[in-house]
Amino acid sequence: MIEIKISGRGGQGAVLASQILASAYFEKGFYVQAFPSFGAERRGAPVSAFLRVNSKEITLRYSVQNPDWLVLFDPDLMKNPMVMGGTGEKTAILVNGGIHQGPGIKACKGFFVVDATAIAEGLNLKTTSFSIVNTAMVGAFAKSSNFLEIESIVKAIEKLVPVKRAQNTAAAREAYEKVRELG
């Protein structure tokens, strides 16, 4: 089983990102579970979404405690112990932004970065408050994890994203090409 935790700020699209990934995995024949966790429901508050993927039926009914992957839409969340809790040597981390240092980095399985904000802004995927980085981050996840092909992500975006589909698929493709692993 693969367990993924996606954390961002309200308004960045973390919940939709988990649904896109779940759809892409489901189309490949996997069992999936995707569900959000909210604190204060307001734009800018920390939000997490969880995803489980397995070749067998998933019967667990609680949040992901020790993720195999942690996907961070906001690099400042690396300072949040609630977000970083449960990460360790088996966790790979994907962060939106440049080179970052934070708790748990030395003990993780892999550390990947992509400037999803710049990609989103270049394609005019933003609100007055935030750049909408979700589709760029799922594209980067597909490449860094080697679990999904970009075409599976594009198909899920075309199915689930209600607006700016061309820009969102372009964001996923660009992030897929630009994500890099830091040694």
C-alpha positions in Angstrom: 0.0 0.0 0.0 1.1 3.5 -0.8 0.1 6.3 1.7 0.3 9.9 0.6 -0.3 13.1 2.6 -0.8 16.3 0.7 -0.6 19.5 2.8 -1.2 23.1 1.7 -3.1 26.2 2.6 -6.9 26.5 2.1 -7.4 27.7 -1.5 -4.3 26.1 -3.0 -6.2 23.0 -4.2 -4.8 20.2 -1.9 -8.2 18.4 -1.8 -8.6 18.5 -5.5 -5.0 17.2 -6.0 -5.8 14.1 -3.9 -8.9 13.5 -6.0 -6.9 13.9 -9.3 -4.3 11.4 -8.0 -7.1 9.0 -6.8 -8.8 9.2 -10.2 -5.5 8.5 -12.0 -4.7 5.5 -9.8 -8.3 4.2 -10.1 -8.2 4.3 -13.9 -5.0 2.1 -13.6 -7.0 -0.5 -11.7 -6.0 0.3 -8.1 -8.2 0.6 -5.1 -8.0 4.1 -3.7 -9.1 6.1 -0.7 -8.9 10.0 -0.8 -10.2 12.2 2.0 -9.5 15.7 3.4 -8.8 17.0 6.9 -9.6 20.6 7.8 -8.9 22.7 10.7 -10.5 26.2 10.5 -12.2 26.2 7.1 -10.8 29.5 5.8 -8.6 30.5 3.0 -4.9 30.3 4.1 -5.4 27.9 7.0 -3.4 24.6 6.8 -5.3 21.8 5.0 -4.3 18.2 4.5 -5.7 15.6 2.2 -4.8 11.9 2.4 -4.6 9.2 -0.2 -4.2 5.5 0.0 -3.5 3.3 -3.0 -3.4 -0.5 -3.1 -3.8 -3.4 -5.4 -6.2 -4.9 -2.8 -9.3 -3.5 -1.1 -8.4 -0.9 1.5 -10.2 -1.3 4.9 -8.4 1.2 7.0 -10.6 4.1 8.1 -8.3 6.7 9.7 -5.9 9.4 8.5 -2.5 8.6 7.1 -0.1 8.4 10.1 3.2 7.6 8.5 3.1 8.6 4.9 5.3 7.1 2.2 5.0 10.5 0.4 4.5 14.0 1.8 3.5 16.6 -0.8 3.9 20.2 0.5 2.2 23.0 -1.5 3.7 25.6 0.9 7.3 25.2 2.0 6.6 27.1 5.3 4.6 24.0 6.4 7.9 22.2 6.9 8.1 24.2 10.1 4.7 22.9 11.3 5.1 19.8 13.6 1.6 18.7 12.9 2.3 18.5 9.1 5.7 16.9 9.5 4.6 14.4 12.2 4.9 10.8 11.1 7.5 11.4 8.5 10.8 9.5 8.7 13.2 7.3 6.8 10.5 5.7 4.6 9.0 9.1 3.6 9.8 10.9 0.4 9.0 14.6 0.4 8.0 16.8 -2.6 8.0 20.5 -1.9 6.8 23.5 -3.9 9.7 25.9 -4.1 13.5 26.0 -4.2 16.0 24.5 -1.8 14.6 24.3 1.7 15.8 23.0 5.0 13.5 21.8 7.7 12.8 19.1 10.2 13.0 15.5 9.0 14.9 16.3 5.7 18.0 14.4 6.6 16.0 11.3 7.7 13.8 11.0 4.6 13.8 8.6 1.7 14.1 11.3 -1.0 13.6 15.1 -1.3 12.2 16.6 -4.4 11.5 20.2 -5.4 9.6 22.0 -8.1 8.7 25.7 -8.4 5.0 25.1 -8.8 4.2 28.7 -7.9 6.2 30.0 -10.8 4.6 27.5 -13.1 1.1 28.4 -12.0 1.7 32.1 -12.2 3.2 31.8 -15.6 -0.1 30.1 -16.8 -2.3 32.5 -14.9 -3.5 29.9 -12.4 -4.1 32.1 -9.4 -6.7 33.9 -7.3 -6.2 37.2 -5.6 -4.8 35.4 -2.6 -2.9 32.3 -3.9 -1.3 30.7 -6.9 -3.3 27.5 -7.6 -0.4 24.9 -7.6 -2.3 21.6 -7.3 -2.1 20.5 -10.9 1.6 21.4 -11.1 2.3 19.4 -7.9 0.5 16.3 -9.1 2.5 16.4 -12.3 5.7 16.7 -10.2 4.5 13.9 -8.0 3.9 11.6 -11.0 7.5 12.1 -12.2 9.3 12.0 -8.8 7.4 9.0 -7.5 7.6 7.0 -10.8 4.1 5.6 -9.9 2.1 7.3 -12.7 2.6 8.5 -16.2 1.9 12.1 -17.1 -0.9 11.0 -19.5 -2.8 9.4 -16.5 -2.6 12.7 -14.7 -3.7 14.7 -17.7 -6.7 12.5 -18.2 -7.7 12.9 -14.5 -7.3 16.7 -14.8 -9.5 16.9 -17.9 -12.1 14.9 -16.0 -12.1 16.7 -12.7 -10.8 20.2 -13.0 -13.8 22.5 -13.7 -11.9 25.5 -15.3 -8.8 26.4 -17.3 -8.2 22.8 -18.3 -5.6 23.6 -20.9 -3.6 25.7 -18.5 -3.9 23.1 -15.7 -2.7 20.2 -18.0 0.1 22.5 -19.2 1.1 23.1 -15.5 1.2 19.3 -14.8 3.3 18.7 -17.9 5.7 21.5 -17.1 6.2 20.4 -13.5 6.7 16.8 -14.6 9.6 18.0 -16.7 11.0 20.5 -14.1 10.9 18.5 -10.8 14.3 17.6 -9.4 15.7 15.6 -6.6 18.1 17.2 -4.1 20.9 15.0 -2.9 
